Amino acid sequence: MKKILLLFSLFALISCKTTKKSNSELYVSGYTSEDFNVPSEVFLGFKNDSVYLINKDNNASLGFKTPKSKTDTVTFDNNKLIIQKSKSNAKFEHYKDNKLAFQAFFFNVKEERNIDSLEFIKKVNHKTFQSKIEKTPSSPNSDLKILKQLKFNNNEITVTFDYYFDESLMYSEFETHKYEIKKIKKSLFLQILKSDNFSNRIYEIVKLKNNEFTLVHYAETKTIYEDYKKVEPSLIKSKPYQICNDRRPYEYFSYDPDLRHQKGNKYLLKTLGKDAPLTKGNGYINIHFTINCNYEIGRFGLEQMDMNYNAATFDTALIKHLITKISEIEDWNSNTEKNNGYDIHYFLMFKIENGKIIDLCP
């Protein structure tokens, strides 16, 4: 956040206003790190011969001339600002003393329309909308069907993740936060206010109708579309869970020593394998999950493979047993009380022989 405020100050120092009339271009913030998909809360605007930053409160700071080629650079004091722009995206870099201090990726808005934030809120308030997503931002997944629900209630939004396998519910979790609807230029955006200390992701709202809409965001260099349609409120009992940072989590091996269960894998194998249903075949069941900064577990993903690492399928009862048991794991080793405020991606791979669990890694 401090880096973004510094950028606004830098833009103010080199601002150059213009009075020419022309069409403007707006680019929504995607992320500030490709490796960790860290959200930012600024927009990039192009108008006439100027480029400028706009914060989420629609305050603009004019900057330098728009690149006429694909790349343009401005240098002053010990600072260098570089913009690379195309029709679909733009990259902004700030160098201080020849070292990269800040980098952000922006994407051209998908839709402009004459609708204000209050009109959107009226269309969605006291309603529930559902979308099928491939995976959560936290965990790889190929075999779970994940339904994400948004329930709007005045100034709060409840986000629910329901995890299904073979049309059977495996697990459900929810979180509730304040939210804001922002109109920047002629485009509409949703921001879920998960954190006071870190940036919160901004979603563009497109294809709005009475009972459906699409949210657009960006991850892993991809454009992610979540198509929501109105549904009846779910009666499923969900467990409260939320990640501490709206970004890709660290890996368990990012810590020294590696994050592991205090009692080791033999204990986990015995505990998770106890009363485990039998299945058919041989292979591997890989269950991904996120350990948040409070050492709570959620955000599941599932991958199943045979002994040759090709796609396979095991019995539903065993998958549900493992996910339920994993969600209850406690006592992770750590040198810090709250993982320094960050979340961690973890996985447990179960080896199956003759329908039984015989081994576990990592």
C-alpha positions as CSV (number, residue, x, y, z in Angstrom):
1,M,0.0,0.0,0.0
2,K,2.9,2.4,0.8
3,K,4.4,1.8,-2.6
4,I,1.1,2.7,-4.3
5,L,0.9,6.0,-2.3
6,L,4.5,6.7,-3.3
7,L,3.6,6.2,-7.0
8,F,0.8,8.8,-6.7
9,S,3.3,11.3,-5.2
10,L,5.7,10.6,-8.1
11,F,3.0,11.1,-10.7
12,A,2.1,14.4,-9.0
13,L,5.7,15.6,-9.4
14,I,5.7,15.0,-13.2
15,S,2.1,15.7,-14.0
16,C,1.2,17.4,-17.2
17,K,-2.4,18.4,-17.9
18,T,-4.1,18.7,-21.3
19,T,-7.2,20.3,-22.6
20,K,-7.6,18.3,-25.8
21,K,-10.8,16.4,-26.2
22,S,-10.5,12.7,-27.0
23,N,-11.6,9.2,-26.0
24,S,-10.1,7.8,-22.9
25,E,-8.9,4.2,-22.1
26,L,-9.2,2.6,-18.7
27,Y,-7.1,-0.4,-17.5
28,V,-8.2,-2.2,-14.3
29,S,-5.5,-3.4,-11.9
30,G,-4.7,-7.1,-12.1
31,Y,-1.9,-7.8,-9.8
32,T,1.6,-6.5,-8.7
33,S,3.4,-9.9,-8.8
34,E,3.0,-12.6,-11.3
35,D,4.5,-15.2,-8.9
36,F,2.1,-14.4,-6.0
37,N,-0.8,-12.7,-7.8
38,V,-0.9,-9.8,-5.3
39,P,-3.9,-7.5,-5.9
40,S,-3.5,-3.8,-6.3
41,E,-6.1,-1.1,-5.9
42,V,-5.2,1.3,-8.7
43,F,-6.3,1.8,-12.3
44,L,-4.3,3.0,-15.2
45,G,-5.9,5.6,-17.5
46,F,-4.9,6.9,-20.9
47,K,-6.3,10.1,-22.3
48,N,-5.1,12.3,-25.2
49,D,-1.3,12.2,-24.8
50,S,-1.2,11.5,-21.0
51,V,-1.2,8.5,-18.8
52,Y,-2.4,8.6,-15.2
53,L,-3.1,6.5,-12.1
54,I,-6.6,6.4,-10.6
55,N,-7.1,5.0,-7.1
56,K,-10.2,3.1,-6.1
57,D,-11.9,6.3,-4.9
58,N,-11.7,7.6,-8.4
59,N,-9.0,10.2,-7.7
60,A,-6.6,10.7,-10.6
61,S,-3.0,11.9,-10.6
62,L,-1.9,12.9,-14.1
63,G,1.5,11.6,-15.3
64,F,3.6,11.4,-18.4
65,K,2.9,11.2,-22.1
66,T,1.2,8.1,-23.5
67,P,3.6,5.8,-25.3
68,K,3.3,6.1,-29.1
69,S,5.3,2.9,-29.4
70,K,4.8,-0.1,-27.2
71,T,7.1,1.2,-24.5
72,D,7.8,4.6,-23.1
73,T,10.1,5.7,-20.3
74,V,10.4,8.8,-18.1
75,T,13.5,9.4,-15.9
76,F,13.9,12.0,-13.2
77,D,16.3,12.2,-10.2
78,N,17.0,8.5,-9.3
79,N,13.6,7.3,-10.6
80,K,12.6,5.7,-13.8
81,L,9.0,4.9,-14.8
82,I,8.3,2.5,-17.7
83,I,5.0,1.7,-19.3
84,Q,4.5,-1.1,-21.9
85,K,1.0,-1.0,-23.4
86,S,-1.1,-3.0,-25.8
87,K,-4.8,-3.0,-26.7
88,S,-5.5,-5.7,-24.0
89,N,-3.0,-5.0,-21.2
90,A,-0.3,-2.8,-19.8
91,K,2.6,-3.2,-17.5
92,F,3.9,-0.4,-15.2
93,E,7.3,-0.4,-13.7
94,H,9.0,1.9,-11.2
95,Y,12.8,1.7,-10.8
96,K,14.6,3.4,-7.9
97,D,18.4,3.7,-8.2
98,N,18.2,1.2,-11.1
99,K,16.5,-1.4,-9.0
100,L,12.9,-2.5,-9.6
101,A,10.8,-1.0,-6.7
102,F,7.3,-1.7,-8.0
103,Q,5.7,-3.6,-10.9
104,A,2.0,-3.7,-11.7
105,F,-0.1,-5.4,-14.5
106,F,-3.2,-3.9,-15.8
107,F,-5.9,-5.1,-18.2
108,N,-8.3,-3.2,-20.5
109,V,-11.8,-2.9,-19.1
110,K,-14.2,-5.3,-20.8
111,E,-17.4,-3.2,-20.7
112,E,-18.7,0.3,-20.4
113,R,-22.3,1.0,-19.6
114,N,-24.5,3.7,-18.1
115,I,-25.3,2.1,-14.7
116,D,-24.4,3.4,-11.3
117,S,-23.4,1.5,-8.1
118,L,-26.8,2.0,-6.4
119,E,-28.6,0.4,-9.4
120,F,-26.4,-2.6,-9.2
121,I,-26.9,-2.9,-5.4
122,K,-30.7,-2.8,-5.9
123,K,-30.5,-5.6,-8.4
124,V,-28.5,-7.9,-6.1
125,N,-29.5,-7.0,-2.6
126,H,-31.0,-9.8,-0.5
127,K,-30.3,-12.3,-3.3
128,T,-27.9,-15.2,-3.8
129,F,-25.9,-15.9,-6.9
130,Q,-23.9,-18.9,-7.9
131,S,-21.1,-19.7,-10.3
132,K,-19.2,-22.9,-11.1
133,I,-15.4,-22.3,-10.8
134,E,-12.5,-24.5,-11.9
135,K,-10.5,-23.9,-8.7
136,T,-10.0,-21.5,-5.9
137,P,-7.1,-19.1,-6.2
138,S,-5.3,-21.0,-3.4
139,S,-5.3,-24.6,-4.4
140,P,-4.8,-26.6,-7.7
141,N,-7.8,-28.7,-8.7
142,S,-8.9,-31.0,-11.5
143,D,-11.5,-33.4,-9.9
144,L,-13.7,-31.4,-7.6
145,K,-16.7,-29.5,-8.8
146,I,-16.6,-26.2,-6.9
147,L,-19.7,-23.9,-6.6
148,K,-19.1,-20.4,-5.4
149,Q,-22.0,-18.4,-4.0
150,L,-22.4,-14.7,-3.3
151,K,-25.1,-13.6,-1.0
152,F,-25.7,-9.9,-0.8
153,N,-27.2,-8.5,2.4
154,N,-27.2,-4.7,2.6
155,N,-23.5,-3.7,3.0
156,E,-22.3,-7.3,3.6
157,I,-21.5,-10.2,1.3
158,T,-21.2,-13.8,2.2
159,V,-19.0,-15.9,0.0
160,T,-19.6,-19.7,0.1
161,F,-17.5,-22.5,-1.5
162,D,-19.2,-25.9,-1.9
163,Y,-17.0,-28.8,-3.0
164,Y,-18.6,-31.7,-4.8
165,F,-17.2,-35.0,-6.1
166,D,-19.3,-37.3,-8.3
167,E,-22.3,-35.0,-7.5
168,S,-21.9,-35.6,-3.7
169,L,-21.1,-32.8,-1.3
170,M,-17.6,-33.2,0.2
171,Y,-17.3,-30.0,2.1
172,S,-18.6,-26.4,2.4
173,E,-17.1,-23.2,3.9
174,F,-18.1,-19.6,4.0
175,E,-16.8,-16.1,4.9
176,T,-18.7,-12.8,5.4
177,H,-17.2,-9.3,4.7
178,K,-18.2,-5.7,3.9
179,Y,-18.1,-4.9,0.2
180,E,-18.1,-1.8,-2.0
181,I,-19.4,-1.2,-5.6
182,K,-17.3,1.4,-7.4
183,K,-17.9,3.2,-10.7
184,I,-14.7,4.3,-12.4
185,K,-15.4,6.2,-15.6
186,K,-18.1,4.1,-17.3
187,S,-17.3,0.7,-15.8
188,L,-18.5,-0.9,-12.6
189,F,-16.4,-2.8,-10.1
190,L,-16.9,-5.0,-7.0
191,Q,-14.4,-5.0,-4.1
192,I,-14.7,-7.4,-1.1
193,L,-13.1,-5.8,1.9
194,K,-11.4,-8.8,3.4
195,S,-8.4,-7.0,4.9
196,D,-7.5,-3.6,6.4
197,N,-3.8,-4.2,6.1
198,F,-3.5,-5.6,2.6
199,S,-4.9,-4.7,-0.8
200,N,-8.2,-6.3,-1.7
201,R,-8.9,-7.6,-5.2
202,I,-11.0,-5.6,-7.6
203,Y,-13.5,-7.4,-9.9
204,E,-15.1,-5.9,-13.0
205,I,-18.8,-6.4,-13.2
206,V,-20.0,-7.1,-16.8
207,K,-23.1,-8.7,-18.5
208,L,-25.4,-7.4,-15.8
209,K,-29.0,-8.5,-16.1
210,N,-31.9,-8.8,-13.6
211,N,-30.8,-12.1,-12.2
212,E,-27.3,-12.7,-13.5
213,F,-23.9,-11.0,-14.0
214,T,-20.3,-11.9,-14.6
215,L,-17.2,-11.0,-12.5
216,V,-13.9,-10.6,-14.3
217,H,-10.5,-10.8,-12.5
218,Y,-6.9,-11.9,-13.4
219,A,-4.7,-14.6,-12.1
220,E,-1.7,-16.6,-13.5
221,T,-1.6,-14.3,-16.5
222,K,-5.2,-15.5,-17.4
223,T,-8.5,-13.6,-17.6
224,I,-10.9,-15.3,-15.2
225,Y,-14.7,-15.1,-15.9
226,E,-17.1,-16.1,-13.1
227,D,-20.7,-16.3,-14.5
228,Y,-23.3,-15.8,-11.7
229,K,-27.0,-16.7,-11.8
230,K,-29.6,-16.2,-9.1
231,V,-30.3,-19.2,-7.0
232,E,-32.3,-20.0,-3.8
233,P,-30.2,-19.5,-0.6
234,S,-28.4,-22.7,0.3
235,L,-29.4,-24.8,3.2
236,I,-26.1,-26.5,3.5
237,K,-24.3,-26.2,6.8
238,S,-21.0,-24.5,6.1
239,K,-17.9,-24.0,8.3
240,P,-16.4,-20.5,8.7
241,Y,-13.1,-20.1,6.9
242,Q,-11.1,-17.4,5.3
243,I,-7.7,-16.8,3.9
244,C,-5.7,-14.0,5.5
245,N,-4.3,-12.6,2.2
246,D,-6.1,-12.3,-1.1
247,R,-3.1,-13.6,-3.0
248,R,-1.5,-16.9,-3.9
249,P,-0.2,-18.5,-0.7
250,Y,3.3,-19.5,0.1
251,E,4.4,-23.1,-0.3
252,Y,5.0,-25.3,2.8
253,F,8.7,-25.6,1.8
254,S,9.1,-21.8,1.8
255,Y,9.8,-22.0,5.6
256,D,12.9,-23.3,7.4
257,P,12.2,-25.9,8.5
258,D,9.4,-27.0,6.2
259,L,5.9,-26.6,7.6
260,R,4.8,-30.0,8.7
261,H,2.6,-31.6,11.3
262,Q,4.2,-31.7,14.7
263,K,3.6,-35.5,15.1
264,G,4.9,-36.4,11.6
265,N,3.5,-38.3,8.7
266,K,3.2,-41.7,10.5
267,Y,0.8,-40.1,12.9
268,L,-1.2,-38.5,10.0
269,L,-1.2,-41.8,8.0
270,K,-2.6,-43.6,11.1
271,T,-5.1,-40.9,11.9
272,L,-6.4,-40.2,8.4
273,G,-6.4,-43.9,7.4
274,K,-8.4,-45.0,10.4
275,D,-11.8,-46.3,9.3
276,A,-11.0,-45.2,5.8
277,P,-13.5,-46.8,3.2
278,L,-11.9,-49.2,0.8
279,T,-11.7,-48.2,-2.9
280,K,-10.9,-49.9,-6.2
281,G,-7.7,-49.8,-8.0
282,N,-4.1,-48.5,-7.4
283,G,-2.7,-45.0,-7.7
284,Y,-2.6,-41.7,-5.9
285,I,-5.1,-39.3,-4.3
286,N,-3.6,-35.8,-4.0
287,I,-5.7,-33.4,-1.8
288,H,-4.6,-29.8,-1.9
289,F,-5.6,-27.3,0.8
290,T,-4.7,-23.9,2.3
291,I,-3.5,-23.4,5.9
292,N,-4.3,-19.8,6.8
293,C,-2.3,-17.6,9.1
294,N,-4.4,-18.9,12.1
295,Y,-3.5,-22.6,11.1
296,E,-7.1,-23.3,10.0
297,I,-7.7,-25.4,6.9
298,G,-9.9,-24.8,3.8
299,R,-9.8,-24.1,0.1
300,F,-9.6,-27.7,-1.2
301,G,-8.5,-29.1,-4.5
302,L,-8.3,-32.7,-5.7
303,E,-6.2,-34.6,-8.2
304,Q,-6.4,-38.4,-8.8
305,M,-3.9,-40.5,-10.7
306,D,-3.1,-44.1,-11.5
307,M,0.4,-45.6,-10.9
308,N,1.5,-44.1,-14.3
309,Y,0.3,-40.6,-13.2
310,N,-2.6,-40.6,-15.6
311,A,-6.1,-39.4,-14.6
312,A,-8.0,-41.9,-12.4
313,T,-11.1,-42.0,-10.2
314,F,-11.5,-43.5,-6.7
315,D,-14.6,-44.0,-4.6
316,T,-16.6,-41.1,-3.4
317,A,-16.8,-42.3,0.2
318,L,-13.0,-42.4,0.5
319,I,-12.6,-38.9,-0.9
320,K,-15.2,-37.5,1.5
321,H,-13.5,-39.3,4.4
322,L,-10.1,-37.8,3.6
323,I,-11.3,-34.2,3.0
324,T,-13.4,-34.3,6.3
325,K,-10.4,-35.7,8.3
326,I,-7.9,-33.3,6.8
327,S,-10.2,-30.3,7.6
328,E,-9.8,-31.2,11.3
329,I,-6.0,-31.4,11.4
330,E,-4.3,-29.2,14.0
331,D,-0.8,-28.8,15.5
332,W,1.3,-27.6,12.6
333,N,4.9,-26.9,13.5
334,S,6.0,-23.2,13.1
335,N,8.4,-20.7,14.4
336,T,5.8,-18.0,14.4
337,E,2.4,-17.5,16.0
338,K,0.6,-16.6,12.8
339,N,2.9,-17.5,9.8
340,N,3.9,-13.9,9.7
341,G,0.3,-13.2,8.6
342,Y,0.5,-15.3,5.4
343,D,-1.3,-18.4,4.1
344,I,0.3,-21.6,3.0
345,H,-0.5,-24.1,0.3
346,Y,-0.1,-27.7,1.4
347,F,-1.0,-31.1,-0.1
348,L,-1.2,-34.7,1.1
349,M,-0.7,-37.4,-1.4
350,F,-2.1,-40.8,-0.5
351,K,-0.7,-43.9,-2.2
352,I,-3.4,-46.6,-2.9
353,E,-2.6,-50.2,-3.4
354,N,-5.3,-52.9,-3.7
355,G,-7.9,-50.4,-2.6
356,K,-6.1,-49.5,0.7
357,I,-4.1,-46.4,1.8
358,I,-0.5,-47.6,2.3
359,D,1.6,-44.5,2.3
360,L,1.5,-40.7,2.6
361,C,3.7,-37.8,1.4
362,P,5.2,-35.2,1.6
